[in-house]
Structure formats: structure tokens, C-alpha cells
């Protein structure tokens, strides 16, 4: 029996709460928002397991290492991600995940996205090239 197809009764024995379910899913390779995030409800986690919402696997994760340089707000990141995936995301505007999660998700889907273009870095590069 695969982890994704386990019955809810059986799952309740192994994961009696959201924190345990989150930890199990992360260990199984799911890239998830922080467990403390409003997004990360038991319902959202179960939807991820059932394949009802988009959920990136850690094997496809491409973290963005300059998160502090990204000036986009969470809404902009969310809108760009929505354009790139066909499945529902499983969260709405009033419960967006943390910005770092959204940056990594967008970078994994489209690392050349316009939101990652930094005019300060571009200008510096042009000046160095002369």
C-alpha cells in the first residue's frame, strides 16, 4: 500500500495531529509550507496526499538562495505560480504561505521569472562589463 493511498482511519493511527502528518509528508518528499502557516491545515495536507492540489516534491525543488533580494510581495508570487500550474493550489489570498516558500516554489517552476530580475544586480553587471 502506498503512502498516498492509505485510508484516513489508518492514517489517523500514524498521524494523530497536523504536526505529525506534516512531518511524515516532509520525510516522504513533499515540499510544504511551515506547519505553523495558516495554509497548512489538515485539510490542505490531505488534499496534497490525494493529489487534489498542486504540491511540489522535494526532488523538483530548486531553492532560491537570494530570498532577501526578492522585492515581490506574496500576492505577486501567488499570481505567477497560479499561471504555471493547472491544479488548484489549495490556498486562497487570505491564507497565503510564507514568502520564502512561495519564492522557492516559483523558482522551482520558473527560475527565469520576471519577479527574480533584480535591477540593482543587472546595473552592476553592466558596469562591470563596461
C-alpha positions in Angstrom: 0.0 0.0 0.0 1.5 3.4 -1.0 1.6 6.2 1.5 -0.6 8.4 -0.8 -3.4 5.8 -0.9 -3.6 5.0 2.8 -7.0 5.2 4.3 -7.9 8.0 6.6 -8.6 5.6 9.5 -5.1 4.1 9.1 -3.6 7.5 8.7 -5.1 8.6 12.0 -3.2 5.9 13.8 0.1 7.1 12.5 -0.6 10.8 12.4 -3.0 11.8 15.2 -2.4 15.5 14.6 -1.4 18.0 11.9 2.2 18.3 13.1 2.8 14.6 12.8 1.2 14.4 9.4 3.3 17.3 8.2 6.5 15.7 9.5 5.6 12.3 7.8 4.8 14.1 4.5 8.1 16.1 4.6 10.0 12.9 5.3 8.3 11.3 2.3 9.5 14.1 0.0 6.6 16.7 0.0 7.7 20.3 -0.1 5.2 22.0 2.2 4.6 25.4 3.9 5.7 25.7 7.5 3.4 23.7 9.8 2.6 26.9 11.6 1.4 28.6 8.4 -2.3 29.4 8.0 -2.1 27.5 4.7 -1.0 24.3 6.4 -4.3 22.8 7.6 -5.1 19.1 8.0 -7.4 19.6 5.0 -4.7 21.0 2.9 -2.3 18.2 3.8 -4.9 15.6 3.0 -5.6 17.3 -0.4 -1.9 17.2 -1.1 -1.8 13.5 -0.3 -4.8 12.8 -2.6 -3.3 14.8 -5.4 -6.3 17.2 -5.4 -4.0 20.3 -5.1 -0.6 21.1 -6.5 2.2 20.0 -4.2 5.9 20.1 -5.2 8.1 17.1 -4.4 11.5 17.9 -2.9 13.1 16.1 -5.9 11.9 19.0 -8.1 12.8 21.7 -5.6 15.1 24.5 -6.7 15.6 26.8 -3.7 16.3 30.4 -4.4 19.3 31.5 -2.3 18.8 35.2 -2.5 15.3 35.4 -1.0 16.1 38.7 0.8 16.8 40.3 -2.6 13.3 39.5 -4.0 11.1 42.6 -3.6 7.9 40.9 -4.8 5.1 40.6 -2.3 3.3 37.3 -1.6 0.3 38.2 -3.8 2.6 38.7 -6.9 4.4 35.4 -6.2 1.0 33.6 -5.8 -0.3 35.1 -9.1 2.8 33.9 -11.0 2.6 30.4 -9.5 -1.2 30.2 -10.4 -0.2 30.9 -14.1 2.2 28.0 -14.1 0.2 25.1 -12.6 -3.0 23.5 -13.8 -4.1 22.1 -10.5 -5.6 24.2 -7.7 -3.0 25.4 -5.2 -5.1 24.6 -2.2 -4.9 28.1 -0.6 -6.5 31.4 -1.2 -5.5 35.0 -0.9 -6.4 35.2 2.8 -4.2 32.3 3.7 -1.1 32.5 1.6 2.0 30.6 2.7 5.1 32.4 3.8 7.1 34.4 1.2 10.1 32.1 1.3 8.0 29.1 0.5 6.4 30.9 -2.5 9.8 32.1 -3.7 11.2 28.6 -3.7 8.0 27.2 -5.3 8.1 29.8 -8.1 11.9 29.4 -8.6 11.3 25.6 -9.0 8.6 26.2 -11.6 10.2 29.1 -13.5 13.7 30.2 -12.3 13.8 32.9 -15.0 10.6 34.5 -13.8 10.4 38.3 -14.2 10.0 38.7 -10.4 13.5 37.4 -10.0 15.1 40.0 -12.1 17.0 42.4 -9.9 17.7 45.8 -11.5 20.5 46.5 -9.0 22.3 43.4 -9.9 21.7 44.0 -13.7 23.1 47.5 -13.4 26.2 46.3 -11.5 26.8 43.6 -14.1 26.6 46.1 -17.0 29.0 48.4 -15.2 31.5 45.6 -14.6 31.3 44.5 -18.3 32.0 48.1 -19.2 
